[in-house]
Amino acid sequence: MSKLLFRPFGIVAGIAAGLIGKRLFQGLWRVVDDAKPPKPEERPAPIGKLALALAFEGALFRLVRGLAEHGSRHAFSRLTGAWPGERAAEAK
C-alpha cells in the first residue's frame, strides 16, 4: 500500500531531478567548453567531446536522480511512518 501512495512523491522527485540535472550539466559543460555540448545525432560531433559530454550527463543525471529518490522516500517515511520500498539487508 505504501508503494502505491508513494508513487506521486516519486513522480515529482523524478521531474525535479531531471530539471536539476539538466541545469547542473549545462553549468558543468560551460566550464569544459564555451560551445554547446555535442549531441549523438550531430554529424560533425568530435568523438572525444561527445564521449565526455555523454559521460558527464549520464553521471550527473544518475547522481541527482538517486539522491532525489532517496530524499523523497525519507520525506514520505517521515510523513507516513512507512518506508516505501526495500529495507537494507542485514549485515552478516
DOFITI-296600 format. One record per atom (N, C-alpha, C, O, CB): atom name; x, y, z; residue in three letters. Coordinates in Angstrom, 3 decimals, padded with zeros to 6 digits. Each point is the difference from the previous one (the first is absolute). Glycine has a CB too. Example, Ala and Ser with C-alpha at 12.3 -4.5 7.8 and 13.67 -1.06 7.14 Angstrom:
<recs>
  name        px        py        pz  resn
     N   013.190  -005.690   007.800   ALA
    CA  -000.890   001.190   000.000   ALA
     C   000.900   001.200   000.000   ALA
     O   001.036  -000.019   000.665   ALA
    CB  -002.928  -001.154   000.581   ALA
     N   001.542   002.223  -001.966   SER
    CA   000.820   001.190   000.060   SER
     C  -000.770   001.090   000.730   SER
     O   000.509   001.108   000.169   SER
    CB   000.675  -001.736  -002.314   SER
</recs>
This chain:
<recs>
  name        px        py        pz  resn
     N   000.819  -001.198   000.000   MET
    CA  -000.819   001.198   000.000   MET
     C   000.861   001.259   000.000   MET
     O  -000.309   000.965  -000.699   MET
    CB  -001.482  -002.224   001.900   MET
     N   002.878   001.250  -000.412   SER
    CA   000.836   001.199   000.065   SER
     C   000.681   000.271  -001.344   SER
     O   000.270   001.154  -000.333   SER
    CB   000.105  -001.572   002.784   SER
     N  -000.096  -000.640  -003.226   LYS
    CA   000.604   000.208  -001.317   LYS
     C  -000.954   000.756  -000.917   LYS
     O   000.428   000.859  -000.772   LYS
    CB   000.915  -002.961   001.055   LYS
     N  -002.625   001.790  -000.203   LEU
    CA  -000.998   000.676  -000.824   LEU
     C  -000.140   001.466   000.409   LEU
     O  -000.076   000.880  -000.857   LEU
    CB  -001.140  -003.060   000.557   LEU
     N   001.182   002.437   001.591   LEU
    CA  -000.110   001.375   000.491   LEU
     C   001.267   000.806  -000.279   LEU
     O  -000.050   001.225  -000.111   LEU
    CB  -001.509  -002.030   001.887   LEU
     N   002.683   000.120  -001.887   PHE
    CA   001.276   000.670  -000.245   PHE
     C   000.145   000.459  -001.452   PHE
     O   000.760   000.926  -000.287   PHE
    CB   000.244  -002.312   002.099   PHE
     N  -001.723   000.748  -002.718   ARG
    CA   000.177   000.270  -001.427   ARG
     C  -000.023   001.499  -000.351   ARG
     O   000.873   000.433  -000.752   ARG
    CB  -001.929  -002.645   000.324   ARG
     N   000.118   003.023   000.921   PRO
    CA   000.049   001.438  -000.323   PRO
     C   001.280   000.680   000.509   PRO
     O   000.541   000.882  -000.668   PRO
    CB  -003.040  -000.858   000.752   PRO
     N   002.977  -000.429   001.088   PHE
    CA   001.262   000.543   000.509   PHE
     C   001.126  -000.313  -000.980   PHE
     O   000.814   000.865  -000.321   PHE
    CB  -001.616  -001.130   002.707   PHE
     N   000.840  -000.969  -002.853   GLY
    CA   001.045  -000.425  -000.925   GLY
     C  -000.055   000.735  -001.328   GLY
     O   001.034   000.354  -000.567   GLY
    CB  -001.080  -002.566   001.653   GLY
     N  -001.163   002.440  -001.576   ILE
    CA  -000.154   000.714  -001.272   ILE
     C   000.497   001.434   000.127   ILE
     O   000.745   000.477  -000.856   ILE
    CB  -002.715  -001.925   000.272   ILE
     N   001.567   002.132   001.635   VAL
    CA   000.439   001.388   000.211   VAL
     C   001.519   000.049   000.184   VAL
     O   000.666   000.871  -000.560   VAL
    CB  -002.900  -000.298   001.612   VAL
     N   002.775  -001.499  -000.276   ALA
    CA   001.453  -000.038   000.218   ALA
     C   000.739  -000.260  -001.312   ALA
     O   001.055   000.588  -000.239   ALA
    CB  -001.429  -001.413   002.588   ALA
     N  -000.164  -000.043  -003.196   GLY
    CA   000.635  -000.288  -001.282   GLY
     C   000.014   001.200  -000.928   GLY
     O   001.001   000.265  -000.665   GLY
    CB  -001.712  -002.610   000.921   GLY
     N  -000.395   003.067  -000.303   ILE
    CA  -000.065   001.203  -000.843   ILE
     C   000.973   001.054   000.510   ILE
     O   000.739   000.603  -000.778   ILE
    CB  -003.150  -001.086   000.236   ILE
     N   002.404   000.701   001.855   ALA
    CA   000.923   000.984   000.583   ALA
     C   001.453  -000.406  -000.243   ALA
     O   000.837   000.849  -000.308   ALA
    CB  -002.550  -000.288   002.064   ALA
     N   002.014  -001.840  -001.621   ALA
    CA   001.368  -000.478  -000.219   ALA
     C   000.425   000.229  -001.446   ALA
     O   001.144   000.376  -000.255   ALA
    CB  -001.454  -002.099   002.056   ALA
     N  -000.592   001.502  -002.741   GLY
    CA   000.331   000.238  -001.400   GLY
     C   000.322   001.458  -000.278   GLY
     O   000.954   000.307  -000.714   GLY
    CB  -002.413  -002.210   000.109   GLY
     N   000.666   002.796   001.167   LEU
    CA   000.247   001.436  -000.202   LEU
     C   001.306   000.438   000.654   LEU
     O   000.771   000.757  -000.589   LEU
    CB  -003.242  -000.369   000.496   LEU
     N   002.716  -000.861   001.302   ILE
    CA   001.236   000.353   000.708   ILE
     C   001.209  -000.591  -000.718   ILE
     O   001.019   000.672  -000.158   ILE
    CB  -002.276  -000.577   002.340   ILE
     N   001.147  -001.350  -002.616   GLY
    CA   001.098  -000.637  -000.715   GLY
     C   000.350   000.728  -001.284   GLY
     O   001.174   000.151  -000.337   GLY
    CB  -001.870  -002.311   001.314   GLY
     N  -000.322   002.608  -001.689   LYS
    CA   000.229   000.735  -001.246   LYS
     C   000.746   001.303   000.267   LYS
     O   000.942   000.348  -000.712   LYS
    CB  -003.021  -001.360  -000.260   LYS
     N   001.646   001.724   002.006   ARG
    CA   000.679   001.263   000.347   ARG
     C   001.444  -000.230   000.438   ARG
     O   000.901   000.738  -000.398   ARG
    CB  -003.111   000.215   001.074   ARG
     N   002.426  -001.978   000.144   LEU
    CA   001.355  -000.311   000.440   LEU
     C   000.898  -000.361  -001.175   LEU
     O   001.149   000.437  -000.068   LEU
    CB  -002.069  -001.217   002.250   LEU
     N   000.396  -000.017  -003.105   PHE
    CA   000.787  -000.382  -001.169   PHE
     C   000.345   001.214  -000.843   PHE
     O   001.137   000.130  -000.453   PHE
    CB  -002.236  -002.368   000.454   PHE
     N   000.146   003.125  -000.219   GLN
    CA   000.267   001.200  -000.800   GLN
     C   001.080   000.862   000.663   GLN
     O   000.884   000.534  -000.670   GLN
    CB  -003.261  -000.573  -000.186   GLN
     N   002.288   000.164   002.189   GLY
    CA   001.012   000.778   000.714   GLY
     C   001.369  -000.651  -000.052   GLY
     O   001.009   000.681  -000.186   GLY
    CB  -002.790   000.162   001.677   GLY
     N   001.822  -002.159  -001.328   LEU
    CA   001.274  -000.717  -000.060   LEU
     C   000.587   000.074  -001.397   LEU
     O   001.209   000.176  -000.153   LEU
    CB  -001.977  -001.713   001.972   LEU
     N  -000.061   001.406  -002.831   TRP
    CA   000.518   000.023  -001.364   TRP
     C   000.578   001.370  -000.354   TRP
     O   000.962   000.082  -000.764   TRP
    CB  -002.641  -001.827   000.130   TRP
     N   001.108   002.814   001.176   ARG
    CA   000.547   001.346  -000.248   ARG
     C   001.423   000.119   000.519   ARG
     O   000.791   000.771  -000.543   ARG
    CB  -003.098   000.182   000.679   ARG
     N   002.644  -001.700   000.905   VAL
    CA   001.371   000.000   000.525   VAL
     C   000.919  -000.747  -000.967   VAL
     O   001.160   000.375  -000.167   VAL
    CB  -002.026  -000.279   002.551   VAL
     N   000.354  -001.142  -003.016   VAL
    CA   000.794  -000.829  -000.902   VAL
     C   000.192   000.678  -001.359   VAL
     O   001.105   000.006  -000.543   VAL
    CB  -001.963  -002.049   001.718   VAL
     N  -000.217   002.614  -001.720   ASP
    CA   000.048   000.551  -001.349   ASP
     C  -001.019   001.131  -000.136   ASP
     O  -001.076  -000.045   000.597   ASP
    CB   001.828  -002.189  -001.512   ASP
     N  -000.398   003.248   000.123   ASP
    CA  -000.913   001.124  -000.224   ASP
     C  -001.141  -000.374  -000.952   ASP
     O  -001.079   000.589   000.069   ASP
    CB   002.991   000.982   000.325   ASP
     N  -001.685  -002.535  -001.274   ALA
    CA  -001.021  -000.425  -000.959   ALA
     C  -001.018  -000.908   000.687   ALA
     O   000.252  -000.544   001.075   ALA
    CB   001.414   000.724  -002.965   ALA
     N  -002.823  -000.328   001.241   LYS
    CA  -001.016  -000.918   000.516   LYS
     C   000.551  -001.421  -000.032   LYS
     O   000.827  -000.320  -000.854   LYS
    CB  -002.699   001.841   000.060   LYS
     N   001.427  -002.380   001.714   PRO
    CA   000.490  -001.382  -000.026   PRO
     C  -000.466  -000.718  -001.263   PRO
     O  -001.131   000.200  -000.442   PRO
    CB   001.120  -000.246   002.953   PRO
     N   000.869  -000.786  -003.094   PRO
    CA  -000.405  -000.724  -001.206   PRO
     C  -001.058  -001.047   000.315   PRO
     O  -000.068  -000.521   001.113   PRO
    CB   002.335   000.905  -002.083   PRO
     N  -003.084  -000.679  -000.023   LYS
    CA  -001.045  -001.010   000.146   LYS
     C   000.330  -001.163  -000.926   LYS
     O   000.619   000.198  -001.046   LYS
    CB  -002.364   001.558   001.654   LYS
     N   001.340  -002.963  -000.237   PRO
    CA   000.336  -001.172  -000.822   PRO
     C  -000.522   000.070  -001.439   PRO
     O   000.603  -000.571  -000.909   PRO
    CB  -000.626  -000.734   003.002   PRO
     N  -001.089   002.000  -002.297   GLU
    CA  -000.566   000.055  -001.350   GLU
     C   000.668   001.041  -000.889   GLU
     O  -000.309   000.066  -001.190   GLU
    CB  -001.831  -000.820   002.158   GLU
     N   003.038   001.563  -000.437   GLU
    CA   000.703   001.008  -000.800   GLU
     C   001.145  -000.663  -000.767   GLU
     O   000.804  -000.731   000.577   GLU
    CB  -001.409   002.543   001.094   GLU
     N   000.666  -001.552  -002.952   ARG
    CA   001.023  -000.632  -000.820   ARG
     C   001.422   000.458   000.334   ARG
     O   000.883  -000.847   000.129   ARG
    CB  -002.589   000.661  -001.907   ARG
     N   001.964   001.488   001.924   PRO
    CA   001.392   000.417   000.236   PRO
     C   000.446  -000.064   001.463   PRO
     O   000.992   000.638   000.350   PRO
    CB  -001.254   000.824  -002.310   PRO
     N  -000.420  -002.195   002.813   ALA
    CA   000.352  -000.044   001.423   ALA
     C   001.331  -000.725   000.187   ALA
     O   000.125  -001.163  -000.382   ALA
    CB  -002.571   001.190   001.016   ALA
     N   003.442   000.646  -000.051   PRO
    CA   001.267  -000.670   000.294   PRO
     C  -000.237  -001.117   001.024   PRO
     O  -000.671   000.222   001.008   PRO
    CB   001.963   001.915  -001.500   PRO
     N  -000.759  -003.309   000.247   ILE
    CA  -000.302  -001.162   000.822   ILE
     C   000.476   000.185   001.448   ILE
     O  -000.663  -000.471   000.925   ILE
    CB   000.829  -000.957  -002.979   ILE
     N   000.947   002.092   002.261   GLY
    CA   000.500   000.228   001.354   GLY
     C  -000.926   000.895   000.805   GLY
     O  -000.327  -000.304   001.147   GLY
    CB   002.637   000.020  -002.002   GLY
     N  -002.732   001.389   000.250   LYS
    CA  -000.928   000.920   000.680   LYS
     C  -001.349  -000.662   000.232   LYS
     O  -000.618   000.175   001.050   LYS
    CB   001.782   001.776  -002.102   LYS
     N  -001.611  -002.710   000.065   LEU
    CA  -001.279  -000.692   000.131   LEU
     C   000.050  -000.997   001.156   LEU
     O  -000.925  -000.058   000.810   LEU
    CB   000.511   000.336  -003.280   LEU
     N   001.483  -001.055   002.549   ALA
    CA   000.140  -000.982   001.082   ALA
     C   000.044   000.693   001.359   ALA
     O  -000.629  -000.463   000.952   ALA
    CB   001.856  -001.078  -002.513   ALA
     N  -000.494   002.639   001.657   LEU
    CA   000.091   000.744   001.254   LEU
     C  -001.364   000.571   000.394   LEU
     O  -000.399  -000.089   001.161   LEU
    CB   002.798   000.650  -001.677   LEU
     N  -003.103   000.018  -000.437   ALA
    CA  -001.324   000.576   000.277   ALA
     C  -000.977  -001.076   000.458   ALA
     O  -000.749   000.210   000.954   ALA
    CB   001.176   001.580  -002.661   ALA
     N  -000.428  -002.937   001.037   LEU
    CA  -000.919  -001.076   000.371   LEU
     C   000.339  -000.576   001.379   LEU
     O  -000.896  -000.317   000.782   LEU
    CB   000.591  -000.218  -003.218   LEU
     N   001.596   000.402   002.727   ALA
    CA   000.404  -000.531   001.305   ALA
     C  -000.397   000.956   001.128   ALA
     O  -000.547  -000.430   001.016   ALA
    CB   002.466  -000.777  -002.114   ALA
     N  -001.647   002.495   000.921   PHE
    CA  -000.387   000.992   001.015   PHE
     C  -001.514   000.018   000.191   PHE
     O  -000.505  -000.018   001.123   PHE
    CB   002.519   001.407  -001.711   PHE
     N  -002.717  -001.354  -000.529   GLU
    CA  -001.457   000.078   000.074   GLU
     C  -000.584  -001.232   000.685   GLU
     O  -000.868   000.126   000.865   GLU
    CB   000.855   001.261  -002.950   GLU
     N   000.477  -002.562   001.710   GLY
    CA  -000.506  -001.237   000.598   GLY
     C   000.292  -000.093   001.486   GLY
     O  -000.867  -000.379   000.788   GLY
    CB   001.167  -000.719  -002.975   GLY
     N   000.924   001.443   002.569   ALA
    CA   000.382  -000.072   001.407   ALA
     C  -000.795   000.997   000.839   ALA
     O  -000.477  -000.339   001.082   ALA
    CB   002.772  -000.398  -001.764   ALA
     N  -002.437   001.960   000.186   LEU
    CA  -000.750   001.013   000.750   LEU
     C  -001.468  -000.365   000.140   LEU
     O  -000.575   000.143   001.079   LEU
    CB   002.169   001.575  -001.896   LEU
     N  -002.203  -002.189  -000.263   PHE
    CA  -001.415  -000.357   000.076   PHE
     C  -000.229  -001.154   000.961   PHE
     O  -000.960   000.018   000.770   PHE
    CB   000.659   000.775  -003.110   PHE
     N   001.163  -001.786   002.304   ARG
    CA  -000.161  -001.142   000.906   ARG
     C   000.214   000.421   001.450   ARG
     O  -000.729  -000.441   000.889   ARG
    CB   001.495  -001.103  -002.712   ARG
     N   000.227   002.392   002.065   LEU
    CA   000.271   000.492   001.347   LEU
     C  -001.185   000.795   000.540   LEU
     O  -000.479  -000.265   001.103   LEU
    CB   002.929   000.335  -001.635   LEU
     N  -002.915   000.888  -000.231   VAL
    CA  -001.102   000.860   000.450   VAL
     C  -001.279  -000.816   000.162   VAL
     O  -000.745   000.199   000.960   VAL
    CB   001.794   001.777  -002.118   VAL
     N  -001.305  -002.885   000.232   ARG
    CA  -001.212  -000.823   000.089   ARG
     C   000.030  -000.901   001.232   ARG
     O  -001.005  -000.136   000.697   ARG
    CB   000.814   000.185  -003.195   ARG
     N   001.334  -000.657   002.764   GLY
    CA   000.120  -000.867   001.171   GLY
     C  -000.181   000.765   001.297   GLY
     O  -000.686  -000.465   000.911   GLY
    CB   002.211  -000.993  -002.205   GLY
     N  -000.912   002.633   001.382   LEU
    CA  -000.142   000.812   001.208   LEU
     C  -001.436   000.494   000.178   LEU
     O  -000.518   000.022   001.116   LEU
    CB   002.912   000.675  -001.343   LEU
     N  -003.032  -000.302  -000.875   ALA
    CA  -001.391   000.465   000.078   ALA
     C  -000.932  -001.131   000.412   ALA
     O  -000.907   000.199   000.808   ALA
    CB   001.389   001.516  -002.568   ALA
     N  -000.259  -002.896   001.204   GLU
    CA  -000.857  -001.135   000.354   GLU
     C   000.174  -000.374   001.472   GLU
     O  -000.979  -000.241   000.706   GLU
    CB   001.121  -000.598  -003.074   GLU
     N   001.090   000.794   002.817   HIS
    CA   000.250  -000.342   001.401   HIS
     C  -000.595   001.057   000.939   HIS
     O  -000.602  -000.332   001.021   HIS
    CB   002.711  -000.870  -001.706   HIS
     N  -001.932   002.473   000.326   GLY
    CA  -000.566   001.078   000.812   GLY
     C  -001.513  -000.029   000.036   GLY
     O  -000.602   000.251   001.044   GLY
    CB   002.575   001.109  -001.598   GLY
     N  -002.599  -001.665  -000.582   SER
    CA  -001.460  -000.059  -000.018   SER
     C  -000.502  -001.178   000.838   SER
     O  -001.060   000.094   000.618   SER
    CB   001.044   000.970  -002.905   SER
     N   000.756  -002.160   002.314   ARG
    CA  -000.380  -001.141   000.849   ARG
     C   000.108   000.365   001.483   ARG
     O  -000.845  -000.395   000.803   ARG
    CB   001.630  -001.196  -002.598   ARG
     N   000.251   002.339   002.151   HIS
    CA   000.128   000.448   001.394   HIS
     C  -001.143   000.938   000.378   HIS
     O  -000.570  -000.111   001.085   HIS
    CB   003.068  -000.122  -001.245   HIS
     N  -002.829   001.158  -000.741   ALA
    CA  -001.095   000.934   000.281   ALA
     C  -001.319  -000.754   000.147   ALA
     O  -000.778   000.287   000.909   ALA
    CB   001.985   001.528  -002.177   ALA
     N  -001.463  -002.770   000.387   PHE
    CA  -001.216  -000.805   000.077   PHE
     C  -000.036  -000.779   001.313   PHE
     O  -001.042  -000.095   000.650   PHE
    CB   000.987  -000.092  -003.164   PHE
     N   001.190  -000.361   002.890   SER
    CA   000.082  -000.769   001.244   SER
     C  -000.280   000.880   001.218   SER
     O  -000.676  -000.428   000.936   SER
    CB   002.338  -001.102  -002.023   SER
     N  -001.143   002.755   001.074   ARG
    CA  -000.262   000.918   001.118   ARG
     C  -001.473   000.371   000.080   ARG
     O  -000.544   000.146   001.095   ARG
    CB   002.864   000.751  -001.315   ARG
     N  -002.969  -000.742  -000.931   LEU
    CA  -001.416   000.373  -000.023   LEU
     C  -000.931  -001.146   000.390   LEU
     O  -000.996   000.209   000.692   LEU
    CB   001.557   001.434  -002.454   LEU
     N  -000.231  -002.851   001.317   THR
    CA  -000.922  -001.121   000.185   THR
     C   000.460  -001.029   001.024   THR
     O  -000.814  -000.769   000.511   THR
    CB   000.139   001.118  -002.837   THR
     N   001.958  -000.371   002.627   GLY
    CA   000.530  -001.013   000.902   GLY
     C   000.313  -001.317  -000.677   GLY
     O   000.452  -000.937   000.659   GLY
    CB  -001.726   002.017   001.119   GLY
     N   001.044  -001.176  -003.091   ALA
    CA   000.272  -001.231  -000.750   ALA
     C   001.051   000.277  -001.065   ALA
     O  -000.060   001.013  -000.697   ALA
    CB  -002.290  -001.851   001.114   ALA
     N   003.312  -000.070  -000.535   TRP
    CA   001.038   000.136  -001.024   TRP
     C  -000.492  -000.639  -001.304   TRP
     O  -000.347  -001.181  -000.007   TRP
    CB   002.181   001.162   001.782   TRP
     N  -001.869   000.771  -002.867   PRO
    CA  -000.481  -000.555  -001.265   PRO
     C   001.119  -000.717  -000.758   PRO
     O   000.799   000.646  -000.678   PRO
    CB  -002.512   001.180   000.564   PRO
     N   001.774  -003.108   000.219   GLY
    CA   001.032  -000.736  -000.725   GLY
     C   000.724  -000.974   000.916   GLY
     O  -000.444  -000.323   001.101   GLY
    CB   000.718   002.261  -002.650   GLY
     N   000.859  -002.384   001.038   GLU
    CA   000.788  -000.987   000.713   GLU
     C   000.834   000.650   001.095   GLU
     O   000.503   001.113  -000.151   GLU
    CB  -000.440  -002.520  -001.909   GLU
     N   000.069   000.684   003.164   ARG
    CA   000.921   000.426   001.042   ARG
     C   001.347  -000.646  -000.289   ARG
     O   000.077  -000.994  -000.721   ARG
    CB  -001.949   001.258   002.439   ARG
     N   002.913   000.293  -001.165   ALA
    CA   001.342  -000.550  -000.206   ALA
     C   000.082  -001.405   000.580   ALA
     O  -000.620  -000.299   001.021   ALA
    CB   001.610   002.616  -000.959   ALA
     N  -000.236  -003.157  -000.707   ALA
    CA   000.192  -001.373   000.481   ALA
     C   000.830   000.022   001.271   ALA
     O   000.849   000.872   000.182   ALA
    CB  -000.996  -001.777  -002.533   ALA
     N  -000.097  -000.042   003.213   GLU
    CA   000.753  -000.118   001.253   GLU
     C   001.447  -000.337  -000.302   GLU
     O   000.271  -000.843  -000.856   GLU
    CB  -002.341   000.107   002.081   GLU
     N   003.003   001.374  -000.541   ALA
    CA   001.424  -000.292  -000.174   ALA
     C   000.317  -001.326   000.703   ALA
     O  -000.487  -000.262   001.100   ALA
    CB   001.062   002.754  -001.234   ALA
     N   000.231  -003.305  -000.506   LYS
    CA   000.345  -001.312   000.581   LYS
     C   001.316   000.050   000.719   LYS
     O   000.445  -001.009   000.546   LYS
    CB  -001.709  -000.115  -002.341   LYS
</recs>
